[in-house]
Amino acid sequence: MAPYDSMRDFAAALEARDKLIRIKEMDQDKYELTALSYKLIDRMKAKAPAFLVEKIKVNGKWHESPVIANIYNGFDNIAQCFGVARLSDDQAAMYDAAVGKIMSYQDKEGHWATMEPKKVDQKDAPCKEVILEGEAADLALFPWIKNNPGDASQYISTGSVIMQDPELGRNVGTYRMQVKGPRKVGVYFTNQSHGYKFMMQAAERGEERVKVSVASGIDPISWMMSCTRLTQTGDDEIAFAGGFREKPVEVVKSETNDLSVPAHAEFVIEGEISMDAEKEGPYGEMLGYIGKEVYTFTIDIQAITHRKNPWVFNVWPGIGGAYMTLPWDVSHYTQMSKMMPNLVKLYTPIETASIVVISIDKQLPGQGIEAGMMILGTRAVGFGKKMVIVVDKDVDVTDMSRVMHAVGTRWQPVPASVLVNHSFHIPIDPSSREMFLSSKIVIDATRQLPSEGGPETYPLDNRAVVEEQAPEGFEQVEKNWESYFKK
Ligand SMILES: Cc1cc2nc3c(=O)[nH]c(=O)nc-3n(C[C@H](O)[C@H](O)[C@H](O)COP(=O)(O)O)c2cc1C
């Protein structure tokens, strides 16, 4: 039952719902896990189960440590993490249920719930079942995955990087880590990240090395907090996780530094981040392309602690979409709805993160374009989005077939579009000629009013007519849904 204290508890709950499959062995030297990730999503989309591979071949060696992946696929899985009681495969309903839960953790002033973590002793911390220090801390003992032949090497793809700053407090963020040697990894802090801000703050104090602990395979809500930026200030994600869990996260002191780490993690990697920049990448990135080589920080590892028979939690960015960053979308929605009372929903399509779809309760001419420009003009939200599609409130923003139907039937490219030649953008968009710059577009796919150049009367939408004039049919089918599939 939610809240889950560990990734394993959540995996067991997924298995009980038939959303986790176990596979005896796979050869990642032949990219078998990668192919499975693609094929599961190709064929099953949001219904694709998580998979746990018990034995994996990596770099010519069979490892007994399992690899688990695809555990946050589908809004039903996200709703499950937040304790939604009635789960189903109706993605629109599960999206609404999960969003409702997340929004319930924000007060009227926009503050998110927090709860300080609870410190536990080493003996009560599963992540300390095995402690490897110095030479014994060897990354080659574990099956870290090289996702793609185009990647520079194996990556630790689910590390929650924990740092503490005397002025800024604690930060927990997910940043990719390239395996560079038995005790050395790269860590890629983009310049908008709080990890980067913490490094710059330490540099200003003249520090050459920064203590760090990285937890991988943590409880689901801590993981989601680590992947999202709920505020621009770098507040403590572990405290947010406690607030959202309504139960503190159990933490334990690291072996070689004073940083507290989630006690139920599969792995904790401890070390020091050096200020010296080194080459990192390329890596198959979130937008679905092999990114450019970059210069970034490295961590010298001093200790690895882990559970017995630890599970490597891996993600393939760009395959299946990022359901686990839903709290980020919700925080964007709540920020924007303060300025835009007619905003109904805001959704980043799981198919591609550089687009955002919003629905509005349109009352006046011009409100579609106005809404799109507000999204593009708000850095925290518009950063990384190069297309805003604005639809009427009767369109389900989470269903891209409905959104495309609206674009195809309610949008007139002229005059219902705004083109922006250059604006600030994420650095990993392969179509950008200049890093951090992109052209952008607002597509106003709301029904155009006559004063906007639209028709005098808009024809009725087929489905809306049935929903409004014969709702019993839908209610009946929903009620009997499961019975249709009983054998
Ligand atoms: C699987 C995954 C990998 C990510 N990799 C990176 C990365 O390498 N660098 C980065 O700056 N952000 C990365 N992000 C995005 C950050 O996790 C996200 O911006 C988070 O809010 C960072 O924490 P911060 O807000 O405290 O900086 C990644 C997100 C996910 C889900």
The ligand as an ORCA input file, in Angstrom:
! r2SCAN-3c Opt
* xyz 0 1
  C      16.087     10.063    -16.064
  C      16.416     11.518    -15.958
  C      17.671     11.981    -16.303
  C      18.001     13.326    -16.178
  N      19.252     13.746    -16.496
  C      19.595     15.021    -16.291
  C      20.940     15.443    -16.513
  O      21.802     14.660    -16.889
  N      21.249     16.744    -16.271
  C      20.308     17.632    -15.826
  O      20.664     18.794    -15.576
  N      19.015     17.266    -15.635
  C      18.654     15.981    -15.844
  N      17.369     15.587    -15.631
  C      16.374     16.574    -15.207
  C      16.518     16.816    -13.713
  O      16.427     15.627    -12.990
  C      15.463     17.776    -13.204
  O      15.633     19.020    -13.832
  C      15.512     17.954    -11.705
  O      14.580     18.941    -11.354
  C      16.918     18.355    -11.279
  O      16.954     18.735     -9.937
  P      17.091     20.276     -9.573
  O      15.759     20.896     -9.917
  O      17.306     20.242     -8.094
  O      18.209     20.803    -10.378
  C      17.028     14.242    -15.744
  C      15.745     13.789    -15.414
  C      15.438     12.441    -15.514
  C      14.061     11.993    -15.142
*
